Amino acid sequence: MALLEQMNGSKDIQALSVAQLETLAGEIRSAIIEQVQRTGGHLAPNLGVVELTLAMHYVFDFAHDRLLFDVGHQCYPHKLVTGRSHLLKDLRTSKGMSGFPEPSESKYDLFRVGHAGTGISTAVGMARGDALANESFDPESNPDGRRVVTLIGDASIANGVAMEGLNNAGTLNRQFLVILNDNGMSISKPQGALAGYFDRVRVSHTYSDLKKSAKGILDRLPGGDVIRDAYHKAGEMTKTLINEGSWFEHFNLLTVGPIDGHDLPTLIEFLTEARDMDRPMVLHVKTIKGKGLDVAEADATRFHSPKAFSVARTEAQGCRVEMKSGGRAFTTAFGDALDDLMARDEKAVACTAAMPDGTGISTVIDKYPGRVWDTGICESHALDMMAGLAKTGFKPFFAVYSTFLQRAFDQAFQESALQGLPVRLCLDRAGLVGGDGAVHHGFCDVSLLRTLPDAALLAPIDEPSLVAALEFMRTYDEGLSAVRYPRDDVSTRFATLDCPAFELGKARLLTSEFENLDENRPDAAVLAFGTPAIDAMTAVDELGADFKVAVWDARFAKPVDRGVIESLLRRNIPIVTVEDHTVVGGFGSTVLECAQELGLDGSRIVRLGLPDEWIIQDSRPIQLAQAGIDASGIARAIRSAVDESSDAPLNGVGRSATAEPASTN
């Protein structure tokens, strides 16, 4: 039996010899590579932390001690050695293993983690909680107490929340270990001055450089008294690698390293000494992202989270990688549209927060280096920087995942909307995201942003309407604007038709036969915000001639098309609203509010959207079906809306339909 199949936690790892750990590392890498080749997933980040994960479990008992992940997508090796190897075959589905830490799977996972920068702060909280409960480790009074470890990447350390966590961690008077996984990468190359500092450390701090008089170094450091005390408690290995000029020393954190993150004996020695420290400490570990797979090591960005792929090796052609291909993605369409827009308007500028490939702006970064920036994992800073550019007369576009926009909502409020500055938000991964699951769903951007006066909130249904939306935003100067689009391929259903320009607060009728509602009255109307309009058209096809249904592409969640809503309600035509967004405060809520403001009966308005509950990882089509917003779910809602005898109980002035999901077996 393979070693991996026998692993159920730290105790099992601690029973192995170092030679067996090396064998286990190979099994873990092979298992991850084989699975991700079949299904896709986070590859390079996990290959880079295999030895580090094994060493942590070998030295600490994380059934008792605390392990906090900062970058959650580096958890595959951790999951595999804590009894979940049997779930790997169904990776990123509801039947298998989540791609991020998931407490419902195992006691070894403490937080659901999908956003960088949070690990140190949550670890500080657990360290303080254990101290208050008299459960924390102390080498003299409580040697069996809980220790706390957090693993953070070098790109994440520049995040503002991580800085706040470090600042507070230095005040702890107990064991606390931050392991800095320094692989020179985040998803793409890290940005900013701090990234430059780590580059210099990698180059200049060799082992021989650091083997000098540690006591003399400590005499010259800020906070030297506290650190000198920690030094006296350190073992010989730690003394030789105390980092003389560490930036972390200014946070009152003893800093050791850098050390080789793939050398198991060295990792075990240093972690063993760090385990018994009674002061907060940073262990700087150098790793190689994609370690063990040559194509991933050579192009870690491409293999950060690839689709299914194959590697063909021939003598004639060498190594050739073939990625599973799909249709044209919204992300690609956005990148091309932004490129065209920036070519036409020299005032247009753009930025992203560590996601140039994920948001599609890699091309414009290379093409317009003086007008496009990657700020690193710093969404709040990025939005404030865009506000500053808007103030100086430029037209800023901030490309960001919907789920990461939440980190910059305060800046969207205070520095953009409140100032009347036209910052333009381009929200990729809006709605359900598939395998990344609940930590990455972009489910609340409309609810947040529609609270801001003068904001314009848009959604396209395909590539031509995405281009038109960006063009509208380019000239919209009354306030903040945002366009949302999913992690999906663009539809070609309306590609041959002319796409009308966006007009503020005006919907687009997709079923032209209902231009005149008096001459051709539909049985029901669908107002769809974004790509669900395509699914609504498919639902109409499924319903056939038995139902006459008018479908509008709403285009705007703020302001909504009051004229269309009033026209439908005055004719007593039932309305089904649909959105790939929570029903709580979303587009459907806006339609209900509009009905109330017009003094009209909204009881025949049925809202479809994401339910008020967490939707876990699986394919995007399965998730849409679970939420009842796929074509079949929309068709069921239309039937129900037309059949008054099946009216659901009133909910306020309208109904919120949680459609019975189709079978996913």
C-alpha positions in Angstrom: 0.0 0.0 0.0 1.3 3.5 -0.9 2.3 5.6 2.0 -0.1 8.4 1.0 -3.1 6.1 1.5 -2.1 5.5 5.1 -1.8 9.1 6.1 -4.6 10.5 8.4 -2.8 13.3 10.2 0.3 14.6 11.9 0.8 11.4 14.0 1.1 9.2 10.9 3.7 11.5 9.4 5.7 11.7 12.6 6.0 7.9 12.5 7.9 8.0 9.2 11.7 8.3 8.7 13.1 11.1 6.7 13.7 8.7 3.8 10.0 7.7 3.9 9.0 11.4 3.9 11.0 11.8 0.7 9.1 8.9 -0.8 5.8 10.4 0.5 6.6 13.7 -1.1 7.0 12.0 -4.5 3.7 10.2 -4.1 2.0 13.5 -3.2 3.4 15.3 -6.3 2.4 12.4 -8.6 -1.1 12.3 -7.2 -1.6 16.1 -7.6 -0.1 16.2 -11.1 -2.2 13.3 -12.3 -5.5 14.7 -10.9 -5.0 18.3 -12.1 -4.1 17.0 -15.6 -7.5 15.3 -15.7 -9.7 18.0 -14.1 -7.7 21.2 -13.7 -7.0 22.9 -10.4 -4.3 24.7 -8.5 -1.1 23.0 -9.6 2.1 25.0 -9.3 1.3 26.5 -5.8 0.8 23.0 -4.3 3.8 21.4 -6.0 5.9 24.1 -4.3 4.9 23.4 -0.7 5.1 19.6 -0.5 8.2 19.3 1.6 7.3 22.3 3.7 3.8 20.8 4.4 5.4 17.4 5.4 7.9 19.1 7.7 5.3 21.2 9.4 3.2 18.1 10.2 6.3 16.2 11.2 7.2 18.8 13.8 3.8 20.0 14.9 0.7 18.0 15.8 -2.0 20.0 14.0 -4.8 17.9 15.5 -3.9 19.9 18.7 -1.8 22.8 17.4 -3.2 25.5 15.2 -2.4 25.7 11.5 -3.7 28.8 9.6 -3.4 29.1 5.9 -3.1 32.5 4.4 -3.0 31.4 0.7 -5.7 28.7 0.7 -4.9 27.3 -2.7 -1.7 25.8 -1.3 -3.6 23.3 0.8 -3.7 20.2 -1.4 -0.7 18.4 0.2 -2.1 19.3 3.7 -5.4 17.7 2.8 -3.8 14.6 1.3 -1.9 13.8 4.5 -4.9 14.5 6.8 -7.1 11.6 5.6 -8.5 13.1 2.4 -6.6 11.4 -0.4 -9.7 9.4 -1.3 -11.5 12.7 -2.1 -8.8 13.8 -4.6 -10.4 12.0 -7.5 -13.5 14.3 -7.2 -11.4 17.5 -6.6 -13.4 20.7 -6.7 -16.8 19.0 -6.9 -19.4 18.5 -4.2 -18.6 14.8 -4.0 -14.9 15.4 -3.4 -12.2 17.7 -2.0 -12.6 21.5 -2.0 -9.7 23.3 -3.5 -9.4 25.5 -0.4 -9.3 24.8 3.4 -12.7 23.5 4.4 -13.6 23.0 8.1 -16.6 20.7 7.2 -14.1 18.3 5.7 -11.7 17.9 8.6 -10.7 19.2 12.0 -7.3 20.0 10.5 -8.9 22.9 8.5 -9.7 25.9 10.8 -11.0 28.5 8.3 -12.5 28.6 4.8 -9.7 30.6 3.2 -9.8 32.0 -0.4 -8.5 35.6 0.0 -4.9 36.4 0.8 -3.7 38.4 3.7 -5.9 37.1 6.5 -3.9 34.3 8.0 -1.7 36.2 10.4 -4.6 38.1 11.9 -6.8 35.0 12.4 -3.8 33.3 13.8 -3.2 36.2 16.3 -6.8 35.8 17.3 -6.5 32.1 18.0 -3.2 32.7 19.8 -4.9 35.2 22.1 -7.9 32.9 22.6 -5.8 30.0 23.6 -3.9 32.2 26.0 -7.1 33.4 27.6 -8.2 29.8 28.0 -4.9 28.8 29.5 -4.3 26.5 26.6 -1.3 28.1 24.9 2.1 26.6 24.8 4.7 27.8 27.2 8.0 26.0 27.5 8.0 26.2 31.3 4.4 26.4 32.5 2.5 24.6 29.8 4.8 22.5 27.5 1.8 20.5 26.2 -0.2 23.7 25.2 -1.2 24.6 21.7 1.2 26.2 19.3 0.2 28.5 16.5 1.6 28.5 13.0 0.5 30.5 9.9 1.7 29.9 6.4 1.8 33.0 4.1 3.2 33.6 0.7 5.7 36.4 -0.1 3.3 38.2 -2.4 0.5 38.1 0.2 2.7 39.7 2.9 2.3 43.1 1.2 -1.5 43.0 1.6 -2.7 45.6 4.0 -4.5 43.1 6.3 -1.3 41.1 6.6 0.6 44.3 7.6 -1.9 44.9 10.3 -1.6 41.4 11.5 2.2 41.6 11.7 2.0 44.8 13.6 -0.2 43.1 16.3 1.7 39.8 16.2 4.8 41.6 17.5 3.0 42.3 20.8 2.3 38.7 21.6 4.2 37.3 24.6 4.1 33.7 23.6 5.1 31.2 20.8 3.8 32.3 17.4 5.3 31.2 14.1 4.8 32.9 10.7 6.3 30.8 7.9 7.0 33.0 4.9 6.7 30.8 1.7 9.0 32.8 -0.6 8.6 31.5 -4.1 9.1 34.8 -5.9 5.5 34.6 -7.3 1.9 35.1 -6.4 -0.3 34.1 -9.4 2.1 36.2 -11.5 5.2 38.0 -10.5 4.8 40.0 -7.3 4.7 43.8 -7.5 5.9 46.6 -5.4 8.8 47.7 -3.2 8.4 44.8 -0.8 8.7 42.3 -3.6 11.9 44.0 -4.6 13.2 43.6 -1.0 12.6 39.9 -1.1 14.4 39.7 -4.5 17.4 41.3 -2.8 17.2 38.9 0.1 17.2 35.9 -2.2 20.3 37.2 -4.0 22.3 38.6 -1.1 21.6 36.4 1.9 23.4 33.2 1.3 24.0 30.8 4.1 27.7 31.8 4.4 26.6 35.5 4.6 24.5 34.7 7.6 26.9 32.6 9.6 28.4 35.4 11.6 28.2 36.7 15.1 24.4 36.7 15.8 24.8 38.3 19.2 26.6 41.3 17.7 23.9 41.6 15.1 21.2 41.6 17.8 23.0 44.5 19.6 22.3 46.7 16.6 18.7 45.7 16.0 15.6 47.8 17.0 13.9 46.0 19.8 17.1 44.2 20.5 16.4 43.4 24.1 13.3 41.3 23.3 15.0 39.7 20.3 18.2 39.1 22.3 16.2 37.2 24.8 14.7 35.1 22.1 18.2 34.5 20.7 19.4 33.1 23.9 16.6 30.6 23.8 17.3 29.6 20.2 19.3 26.6 19.2 22.5 26.6 17.2 20.8 26.2 13.8 18.6 29.2 14.4 21.5 31.3 15.6 23.4 30.8 12.4 20.6 32.1 10.2 19.2 35.0 12.2 18.5 37.6 9.4 20.5 40.7 10.1 18.6 43.2 8.1 15.2 41.7 8.1 12.3 44.0 7.5 10.2 41.9 10.0 12.5 42.8 12.9 10.8 46.2 12.9 7.6 44.4 13.9 9.5 42.9 16.9 9.5 39.5 15.1 12.6 37.4 15.4 13.4 36.4 11.8 15.3 33.4 10.6 16.4 32.4 7.1 16.1 32.2 4.3 16.3 28.4 4.2 15.7 25.8 1.5 12.0 24.9 1.5 12.7 21.6 -0.3 15.4 20.3 2.0 13.4 18.1 4.5 16.2 17.6 7.1 16.9 21.3 7.2 13.2 22.2 7.4 12.7 19.8 10.2 15.7 21.1 12.2 14.6 24.7 12.0 11.0 24.0 12.6 11.9 21.9 15.7 13.8 24.9 17.1 11.1 27.3 16.2 8.4 25.1 17.8 9.9 25.8 21.3 10.3 29.5 21.0 8.4 31.6 23.5 8.4 34.7 21.2 6.8 35.5 17.9 9.0 34.5 15.0 9.2 34.5 11.2 10.8 31.6 9.4 11.7 32.6 5.8 11.6 29.6 3.5 12.6 29.6 -0.2 10.5 27.4 -2.4 10.1 26.8 -6.2 6.6 27.2 -7.5 5.7 24.2 -9.6 8.5 22.1 -8.1 8.8 18.6 -9.6 7.1 19.3 -12.9 9.4 21.0 -15.4 6.7 22.7 -17.4 5.2 24.2 -14.3 8.6 25.3 -13.0 9.3 27.0 -16.3 5.9 28.8 -16.5 4.4 29.0 -13.0 1.9 31.6 -14.0 0.3 29.4 -16.7 0.3 26.5 -14.4 -1.0 28.3 -11.3 -4.6 27.1 -11.9 -4.7 25.4 -15.3 -7.5 23.6 -17.0 -7.1 19.9 -17.7 -3.9 19.4 -19.8 -1.6 16.9 -21.3 2.2 16.9 -21.7 3.6 15.2 -24.8 7.3 14.6 -25.0 8.9 13.6 -28.3 12.5 13.6 -29.5 11.5 15.6 -32.6 9.3 18.2 -31.0 10.5 18.2 -27.4 7.9 19.0 -24.7 4.5 20.1 -25.8 1.7 21.1 -23.5 -1.9 20.9 -24.6 -4.5 22.7 -22.5 -8.2 21.7 -22.6 -9.7 24.3 -24.9 -13.2 25.8 -24.6 -15.0 28.7 -26.2 -13.9 32.3 -26.1 -14.0 33.5 -22.5 -15.4 36.7 -21.2 -12.0 37.4 -19.7 -10.4 37.3 -23.1 -13.1 39.3 -24.7 -12.7 42.0 -22.0 -8.9 42.1 -22.5 -9.4 42.7 -26.3 -12.1 45.3 -25.7 -10.0 47.2 -23.2 -7.1 47.1 -25.6 -9.2 48.7 -28.4 -10.6 51.3 -26.0 -7.2 52.3 -24.8 -6.0 52.7 -28.3 -8.8 55.1 -29.0 -8.6 57.1 -25.8 -5.3 58.2 -24.4 -7.0 59.2 -21.2 -7.9 55.6 -20.4 -5.8 53.9 -17.8 -6.1 50.6 -16.1 -4.9 48.5 -13.2 -5.4 45.1 -11.5 -4.4 43.7 -8.1 -2.2 40.7 -8.8 -4.5 39.3 -11.5 -3.2 40.4 -14.9 -3.8 37.0 -16.6 -7.0 36.2 -14.5 -8.6 39.5 -15.5 -7.3 39.6 -19.1 -5.2 42.8 -19.0 -1.8 41.1 -19.6 -1.8 42.4 -23.1 -2.5 46.0 -22.2 0.1 45.9 -19.5 2.7 45.0 -22.1 1.3 47.4 -24.7 0.8 50.4 -22.5 3.3 50.1 -19.6 3.0 53.7 -18.6 -0.8 53.6 -18.4 -1.5 50.1 -16.9 -0.4 48.8 -13.5 -0.4 45.7 -11.4 -0.4 46.8 -7.7 0.0 43.3 -6.2 -2.6 41.9 -3.8 -3.7 45.3 -2.7 -7.3 45.9 -3.8 -7.9 48.8 -1.5 -4.8 50.7 -2.6 -5.6 49.9 -6.3 -9.0 51.5 -6.1 -7.8 54.6 -4.2 -5.0 54.9 -6.8 -7.7 54.8 -9.5 -9.6 57.5 -7.7 -6.5 59.7 -7.7 -6.1 59.2 -11.4 -9.8 60.1 -11.9 -9.2 63.3 -9.9 -6.4 64.3 -12.3 -8.7 63.9 -15.3 -7.9 60.3 -16.5 -10.4 57.5 -17.1 -9.5 54.7 -14.8 -10.6 51.0 -15.3 -10.0 48.7 -12.4 -10.1 45.0 -13.4 -10.8 42.8 -10.4 -12.6 39.6 -9.5 -16.0 40.4 -8.0 -15.1 38.5 -4.8 -12.0 40.6 -4.3 -13.9 43.9 -4.9 -15.4 43.4 -1.4 -12.0 44.4 0.0 -12.2 47.7 -1.7 -15.8 48.6 -1.0 -14.8 51.3 1.5 -12.6 53.0 -1.2 -15.4 52.7 -3.7 -17.6 54.5 -1.2 -15.3 57.1 0.3 -12.7 58.0 -2.4 -14.8 57.4 -5.5 -18.5 57.6 -5.2 -18.5 60.2 -2.4 -16.2 62.4 -4.4 -18.3 62.0 -7.6 -15.2 60.5 -9.3 -15.8 58.2 -12.3 -13.8 55.1 -11.4 -14.8 52.2 -13.6 -14.9 48.7 -12.1 -14.6 45.7 -14.4 -15.8 42.7 -12.3 -14.6 39.4 -13.6 -15.8 36.1 -12.1 -19.2 37.6 -11.2 -21.8 35.1 -10.0 -21.1 31.4 -9.6 -17.5 30.4 -10.3 -17.5 26.6 -10.4 -14.7 24.6 -8.8 -13.4 27.4 -6.6 -16.7 27.4 -4.7 -18.0 29.6 -2.0 -14.8 31.5 -1.2 -14.7 32.9 -4.8 -18.4 33.3 -5.8 -19.1 36.9 -6.9 -22.5 37.0 -5.3 -22.9 40.4 -3.7 -21.4 43.2 -5.9 -24.8 44.6 -6.9 -26.1 44.6 -3.3 -23.0 46.5 -2.3 -22.6 49.0 -5.1 -26.2 50.0 -5.7 -26.2 51.7 -2.3 -23.9 54.3 -3.8 -25.6 57.4 -5.3 -25.1 58.0 -9.0 -23.5 54.6 -9.5 -24.2 52.9 -12.8 -24.2 49.1 -12.7 -24.1 47.2 -16.0 -24.0 43.6 -17.2 -23.4 42.3 -20.7 -24.9 39.2 -22.3 -22.2 38.5 -24.8 -19.1 40.0 -26.3 -20.7 42.8 -28.4 -22.6 44.0 -25.4 -19.5 43.9 -23.3 -17.8 46.1 -25.8 -20.8 48.5 -25.7 -20.8 48.5 -21.9 -17.2 49.5 -21.7 -17.8 52.3 -24.2 -20.7 53.6 -22.1 -18.5 53.5 -19.0 -15.7 55.4 -20.9 -18.0 58.4 -21.2 -19.9 58.1 -18.0 -18.6 60.8 -15.7 -21.4 61.3 -13.2 -20.0 58.8 -10.7 -18.7 55.3 -10.2 -19.6 52.6 -12.8 -19.2 48.8 -12.8 -19.7 46.1 -15.3 -20.0 42.4 -14.2 -19.4 39.3 -16.3 -19.0 35.6 -15.4 -16.2 33.0 -15.5 -17.7 31.6 -18.7 -17.6 31.6 -22.4 -19.4 34.3 -24.4 -22.6 33.3 -26.2 -22.8 33.7 -30.0 -26.6 33.6 -30.0 -27.0 37.3 -30.9 -23.6 37.7 -32.6 -25.0 38.4 -36.0 -27.3 41.2 -34.8 -26.4 44.8 -34.3 -25.8 45.5 -30.7 -27.4 48.9 -29.7 -25.4 51.3 -27.6 -26.0 51.3 -23.8 -28.3 54.1 -22.7 -28.4 54.9 -19.0 -31.2 52.9 -17.3 -32.6 51.4 -20.6 -33.2 47.7 -21.2 -32.9 45.9 -24.5 -35.8 43.8 -25.8 -34.5 40.4 -27.1 -37.9 39.1 -28.3 -38.7 41.7 -31.0 -42.3 40.4 -31.6 -43.3 42.0 -28.3 -42.4 45.6 -29.3 -46.0 46.6 -28.9 -47.5 45.0 -25.8 -51.0 46.0 -26.6 -51.0 44.3 -30.0 -49.1 41.2 -28.8 -49.5 40.7 -25.1 -47.1 38.1 -23.6 -48.2 35.6 -21.0 -45.1 36.5 -18.9 -42.0 38.7 -19.1 -38.5 37.9 -18.1 -36.2 40.7 -17.0 -32.7 39.2 -16.9 -29.6 41.0 -15.7 -26.5 39.8 -17.6 -25.9 36.4 -19.1 -29.0 34.8 -17.6 -30.8 36.5 -20.4 -29.2 33.9 -22.8 -30.5 31.1 -20.5 -33.9 32.8 -20.5 -34.0 32.7 -24.3 -33.2 29.0 -24.1 -36.0 28.6 -21.6 -38.4 30.2 -24.0 -37.3 27.7 -26.7 -37.9 24.9 -24.3 -41.4 26.1 -23.4 -42.4 26.3 -27.1 -45.6 27.7 -28.5 -47.6 27.0 -25.4 -46.2 30.1 -23.7 -45.8 33.6 -25.1 -42.8 35.1 -23.2 -41.1 38.5 -23.7 -37.5 38.6 -22.7 -35.6 41.8 -21.8 -31.8 42.1 -21.4 -32.0 44.5 -18.4 -28.5 45.9 -19.0 -28.7 48.0 -15.8 -29.3 47.0 -12.2 -28.9 50.7 -11.3 -30.8 52.5 -12.6 -33.4 50.0 -13.8 -35.7 50.6 -16.7 -38.7 52.0 -14.9 -40.6 52.4 -18.2 -40.5 48.7 -18.9 -41.5 47.7 -15.4 -44.4 50.1 -15.3 -45.6 49.0 -18.7 -45.7 45.3 -17.7 -47.2 45.8 -14.3 -50.0 48.1 -15.5 -51.0 45.3 -18.0 -50.9 42.7 -15.2 -48.2 40.7 -17.0 -46.2 38.5 -14.5 -42.5 39.3 -14.3 -39.7 36.9 -13.7 -36.4 38.6 -12.8 -33.3 36.5 -13.0 -29.7 37.2 -12.1 -26.5 35.3 -11.3 -26.3 37.2 -8.0 -27.9 36.8 -4.5 -31.6 37.6 -4.3 -30.8 39.6 -1.2 -30.6 43.2 -2.4 -29.9 42.3 -6.0 -31.4 43.2 -9.3 -34.8 41.6 -8.5 -35.0 43.6 -5.3 -34.4 46.7 -7.4 -37.4 45.8 -9.6 -39.6 45.2 -6.5 -38.5 48.6 -5.1 -39.3 50.2 -8.4 -42.8 48.7 -8.3 -43.4 50.1 -4.8 -42.1 53.5 -5.8 -44.5 53.6 -8.8 -47.4 52.6 -6.5 -48.0 49.4 -8.5 -48.8 45.8 -7.3 -45.6 43.8 -7.3 -47.2 40.5 -6.2 -46.7 39.0 -9.6 -43.0 39.6 -9.6 -41.0 36.4 -9.1 -37.3 36.8 -8.3 -34.7 34.2 -9.4 -31.2 34.4 -8.2 -28.7 32.8 -5.8 -30.4 31.6 -2.6 -29.5 33.0 0.8 -27.1 30.1 1.5 -23.6 29.0 0.6 -23.2 27.1 -2.6 -20.2 24.8 -2.5 -17.7 23.8 -5.2 -18.8 22.0 -8.3 -19.1 22.8 -12.0 -20.7 26.1 -12.9 -23.6 24.3 -14.8 -24.4 22.2 -11.8 -24.3 25.2 -9.5 -26.6 27.2 -11.9 -29.0 24.3 -11.8 -28.8 24.1 -8.0 -29.8 27.7 -7.8 -32.6 27.3 -10.3 -31.2 29.9 -12.7 -30.3 27.6 -15.6 -32.6 27.4 -18.6 -34.7 24.6 -17.0 -35.1 26.5 -13.7 -36.1 29.7 -15.5 -38.7 27.7 -17.6 -40.2 26.2 -14.4 -40.5 29.7 -12.9 -42.2 31.0 -16.0 -44.8 28.2 -15.9 -45.4 28.9 -12.3 -45.8 32.7 -12.9 -48.3 32.1 -15.7 -50.3 29.6 -13.7 -51.8 31.8 -11.0 -53.1 28.8 -9.2 -49.5 27.9 -8.3 -48.7 31.3 -6.8 -46.1 31.1 -4.0 -46.8 32.9 -0.7 -46.3 36.6 -0.9 -42.9 37.9 0.3 -43.2 41.6 0.9 -44.6 43.0 -2.3 -43.4 40.2 -4.5 -42.2 36.6 -4.5 -38.8 35.2 -4.3 -38.7 31.9 -6.1 -36.3 29.2 -5.0 -36.8 26.9 -8.0 -36.6 23.2 -7.3 -33.2 22.3 -8.8 -33.0 19.8 -11.6 -31.4 16.5 -10.9 -27.6 16.6 -11.2 -27.1 12.8 -11.1 
